[in-house]
Amino acid sequence: MNATDRTPADLLSSALAADPGRPLVTFYDDATGERVELSVATLANWVAKTANLLQDELSVEPGDRVALLLPAHWQTAVWLLACASVGVVADMAGDPAAADVAVSGPEPESLEAARGCSGPRIALALRPLGGRFPQPPEGFADYAVEVPGQGDRFVPYAPVDPEEPALIVAGREFTGAEVVERARAEAPELGLIGPGSRILSGLPFDTWEGLNSGLYGPLATGGSVVLCRNLDRLGAEALDKRVESERVTVITR
């Protein structure tokens, strides 16, 4: 990673320039058996399309707040980096009533909470390969319908200021620069020692620790993540096999 990287979006750009084909996020859902592997280039393409959706279709501007009512999932990683690309604040599990945009998973309780947002509301089915809802929830746009037609390249209308708020998680606000600095500083504690490090994370995304293990730490160090949802459903023997097959170097759960 480059010393000049100051925002999470900068980290992704550097990773894309360095080795676009390497795996960055490998996602498992142990409730459904889903596995999907995203290279740097594939993840960056999803991020660009989502950032264009935010900027052009949803008309968000730097400083606006996007409430993300989403679990630890590869599509959540996409939304976090898309928000960083535009310069809006990603508020994990934030209050939709205080947000300019609400983004919800398919769970009924999340959808009900997201209806508290008076601005645009987006719903993610979180189906394998980014599949659509059979019927979109009332009052929501289906992310899987809206995002494919967006542009594959993203250019922000205004430069993103690294010193402006970029993330809120567990009530703590971080600037873009603070996200990058803290991810780098804490990488050794996580066992992320540089390119080739591969962390398996079963932590939720509603804490800094979960976000750092599941996205920011690997991105800041040139590593990669095996992101596991519902990891508690996986037995010890199956976990050992996954660690071996995925060449995991460190586990957080």
C-alpha positions as CSV (number, residue, x, y, z in Angstrom):
1,M,0.0,0.0,0.0
2,N,1.1,3.5,-0.6
3,A,2.1,5.9,2.2
4,T,-0.1,8.6,0.5
5,D,-3.3,6.5,0.9
6,R,-5.5,8.5,3.3
7,T,-9.0,7.0,2.8
8,P,-10.3,3.5,2.5
9,A,-11.1,4.3,-1.2
10,D,-7.4,5.1,-1.7
11,L,-6.5,1.7,-0.2
12,L,-8.7,0.0,-2.8
13,S,-7.2,2.1,-5.6
14,S,-3.7,1.1,-4.6
15,A,-4.7,-2.6,-4.3
16,L,-6.2,-2.4,-7.8
17,A,-3.1,-0.9,-9.2
18,A,-0.8,-3.4,-7.5
19,D,-2.5,-6.7,-8.3
20,P,-6.1,-6.6,-9.6
21,G,-6.4,-10.3,-10.0
22,R,-5.6,-11.4,-6.5
23,P,-8.4,-12.6,-4.1
24,L,-9.4,-9.9,-1.7
25,V,-12.7,-11.1,-0.1
26,T,-13.8,-14.7,0.1
27,F,-17.2,-14.9,1.6
28,Y,-18.9,-17.9,3.3
29,D,-22.5,-18.1,4.7
30,D,-22.6,-21.2,6.8
31,A,-26.4,-21.0,7.0
32,T,-26.8,-21.5,3.3
33,G,-23.5,-23.0,2.1
34,E,-22.8,-20.0,-0.1
35,R,-19.1,-19.3,-1.1
36,V,-18.1,-16.5,-3.3
37,E,-14.6,-15.2,-4.0
38,L,-14.0,-11.7,-5.2
39,S,-10.7,-10.4,-6.6
40,V,-9.6,-6.9,-6.1
41,A,-10.8,-6.0,-9.6
42,T,-14.3,-7.6,-9.1
43,L,-14.8,-5.9,-5.7
44,A,-13.6,-2.6,-7.1
45,N,-16.1,-2.9,-10.0
46,W,-19.0,-3.4,-7.5
47,V,-17.7,-0.5,-5.5
48,A,-17.6,1.8,-8.6
49,K,-21.1,0.8,-9.6
50,T,-22.4,1.4,-6.1
51,A,-20.7,4.7,-5.8
52,N,-22.2,5.8,-9.0
53,L,-25.6,4.7,-7.7
54,L,-25.1,6.8,-4.6
55,Q,-23.8,9.9,-6.4
56,D,-26.0,9.9,-9.5
57,E,-29.2,8.1,-8.7
58,L,-29.5,8.8,-5.0
59,S,-28.0,12.3,-5.2
60,V,-25.9,12.0,-2.0
61,E,-23.2,14.6,-1.4
62,P,-20.1,14.6,0.8
63,G,-21.1,14.7,4.4
64,D,-24.4,13.0,3.9
65,R,-25.1,10.0,6.1
66,V,-26.0,6.5,4.9
67,A,-27.4,4.1,7.5
68,L,-26.2,0.6,6.8
69,L,-28.4,-2.0,8.4
70,L,-26.4,-4.9,7.1
71,P,-24.6,-8.0,8.5
72,A,-21.0,-9.0,7.9
73,H,-21.2,-9.7,4.1
74,W,-19.2,-9.0,1.0
75,Q,-21.9,-6.6,-0.2
76,T,-21.6,-4.7,3.0
77,A,-17.9,-4.3,2.3
78,V,-18.9,-2.9,-1.1
79,W,-21.2,-0.3,0.5
80,L,-18.6,0.7,3.0
81,L,-16.0,1.4,0.3
82,A,-18.6,3.0,-2.0
83,C,-19.5,5.5,0.8
84,A,-15.8,6.2,1.2
85,S,-15.4,6.8,-2.5
86,V,-18.2,9.4,-2.6
87,G,-17.3,11.0,0.7
88,V,-20.5,10.2,2.6
89,V,-20.6,8.8,6.2
90,A,-21.2,5.1,6.5
91,D,-23.2,4.7,9.7
92,M,-23.1,1.0,10.6
93,A,-26.4,0.0,12.3
94,G,-27.2,3.7,12.5
95,D,-30.5,5.4,13.1
96,P,-32.3,5.6,9.7
97,A,-34.3,8.5,10.9
98,A,-31.1,10.6,11.2
99,A,-29.8,9.3,7.8
100,D,-30.1,10.7,4.3
101,V,-30.2,7.2,2.8
102,A,-31.0,3.8,4.5
103,V,-29.7,0.5,3.2
104,S,-31.2,-2.7,4.6
105,G,-30.7,-6.4,4.4
106,P,-33.7,-8.7,3.9
107,E,-34.6,-9.3,7.6
108,P,-38.0,-7.9,8.5
109,E,-36.8,-6.1,11.5
110,S,-34.1,-4.3,9.5
111,L,-36.6,-3.3,6.8
112,E,-39.0,-2.0,9.4
113,A,-36.3,0.1,11.0
114,A,-35.1,1.4,7.6
115,R,-38.6,2.8,6.9
116,G,-37.8,5.4,9.5
117,C,-35.6,7.1,6.8
118,S,-37.4,9.9,4.9
119,G,-34.9,9.7,2.1
120,P,-34.2,6.9,-0.4
121,R,-34.3,3.4,0.9
122,I,-32.4,0.5,-0.7
123,A,-32.9,-3.2,0.1
124,L,-30.3,-6.0,-0.4
125,A,-31.6,-9.5,-0.8
126,L,-28.1,-10.9,0.1
127,R,-28.8,-13.8,-2.1
128,P,-25.9,-15.8,-3.8
129,L,-24.1,-13.9,-6.5
130,G,-26.0,-10.7,-5.6
131,G,-29.4,-12.0,-6.7
132,R,-32.6,-10.0,-6.7
133,F,-35.6,-10.2,-4.4
134,P,-38.5,-12.3,-5.9
135,Q,-40.6,-9.2,-5.0
136,P,-38.9,-6.1,-3.7
137,P,-40.0,-4.9,-0.2
138,E,-42.6,-2.1,-0.4
139,G,-41.0,1.3,-0.2
140,F,-37.5,0.1,-1.2
141,A,-35.5,-0.1,-4.4
142,D,-33.9,-3.5,-5.0
143,Y,-30.1,-3.0,-5.0
144,A,-29.6,-6.0,-7.4
145,V,-31.9,-4.3,-9.9
146,E,-30.5,-0.8,-9.6
147,V,-26.7,-1.5,-9.6
148,P,-25.9,-3.5,-12.7
149,G,-26.7,-0.6,-15.1
150,Q,-24.3,1.8,-13.3
151,G,-21.0,2.8,-14.7
152,D,-17.9,0.7,-14.2
153,R,-15.7,3.7,-13.4
154,F,-16.3,6.2,-10.7
155,V,-15.1,9.8,-10.4
156,P,-16.4,11.8,-7.5
157,Y,-17.9,15.2,-8.3
158,A,-15.9,16.7,-5.4
159,P,-12.6,15.5,-4.0
160,V,-13.0,13.4,-0.8
161,D,-11.4,15.1,2.2
162,P,-9.6,12.5,4.4
163,E,-10.2,14.7,7.5
164,E,-14.0,14.6,7.2
165,P,-16.1,12.0,8.9
166,A,-16.3,8.7,7.0
167,L,-17.5,6.0,9.4
168,I,-19.6,5.7,12.5
169,V,-19.6,2.3,14.3
170,A,-20.7,1.5,17.8
171,G,-21.3,5.2,18.4
172,R,-17.7,6.2,17.5
173,E,-17.0,8.5,14.5
174,F,-13.9,8.2,12.4
175,T,-12.5,10.3,9.6
176,G,-11.2,8.5,6.5
177,A,-7.7,9.2,7.6
178,E,-8.4,7.7,11.1
179,V,-9.8,4.5,9.5
180,V,-6.6,4.0,7.5
181,E,-4.2,5.0,10.3
182,R,-5.9,2.8,12.9
183,A,-6.2,-0.2,10.5
184,R,-2.5,0.1,9.8
185,A,-1.5,0.5,13.4
186,E,-3.6,-2.5,14.6
187,A,-2.6,-4.8,11.8
188,P,0.3,-6.5,13.7
189,E,-2.1,-7.2,16.6
190,L,-4.4,-9.0,14.2
191,G,-1.5,-11.0,12.7
192,L,-1.6,-9.1,9.4
193,I,2.0,-8.7,8.6
194,G,1.7,-7.7,4.9
195,P,1.0,-9.2,1.5
196,G,0.1,-12.9,1.8
197,S,-1.6,-12.5,5.2
198,R,-5.0,-14.1,5.1
199,I,-7.4,-13.6,8.0
200,L,-10.5,-15.6,8.6
201,S,-13.1,-13.4,10.4
202,G,-16.4,-14.5,11.9
203,L,-17.0,-11.2,13.7
204,P,-20.0,-9.1,13.0
205,F,-19.7,-5.6,11.4
206,D,-21.3,-3.7,14.2
207,T,-17.9,-3.0,16.0
208,W,-14.6,-1.5,14.9
209,E,-13.0,-4.9,15.6
210,G,-15.3,-6.6,13.2
211,L,-14.9,-4.0,10.5
212,N,-11.1,-4.0,10.9
213,S,-10.8,-7.8,10.8
214,G,-13.3,-8.2,8.0
215,L,-12.2,-5.4,5.7
216,Y,-10.0,-2.5,6.6
217,G,-7.1,-4.4,8.1
218,P,-6.6,-6.7,5.2
219,L,-7.1,-3.9,2.7
220,A,-4.5,-1.7,4.5
221,T,-1.8,-4.3,4.5
222,G,-2.2,-5.9,1.1
223,G,-3.7,-9.0,2.7
224,S,-7.0,-10.7,2.2
225,V,-10.0,-11.9,4.2
226,V,-12.1,-15.0,4.5
227,L,-15.3,-13.4,5.7
228,C,-17.6,-15.9,7.4
229,R,-21.3,-15.3,8.3
230,N,-23.0,-17.7,10.7
231,L,-19.6,-19.2,11.6
232,D,-21.1,-20.6,14.8
233,R,-22.8,-23.2,12.6
234,L,-19.5,-24.7,11.5
235,G,-18.0,-27.5,13.5
236,A,-14.4,-27.6,14.6
237,E,-13.3,-30.2,12.1
238,A,-15.0,-28.3,9.2
239,L,-13.3,-25.0,10.4
240,D,-9.9,-26.7,10.4
241,K,-10.5,-27.9,6.8
242,R,-11.5,-24.4,5.8
243,V,-8.4,-22.9,7.4
244,E,-6.3,-25.3,5.5
245,S,-8.1,-25.0,2.1
246,E,-8.2,-21.2,2.2
247,R,-4.6,-21.0,3.5
248,V,-5.7,-18.9,6.4
249,T,-2.8,-17.4,8.5
250,V,-4.9,-15.9,11.4
251,I,-8.4,-16.3,12.8
252,T,-10.7,-13.8,14.6
253,R,-14.0,-14.9,15.9
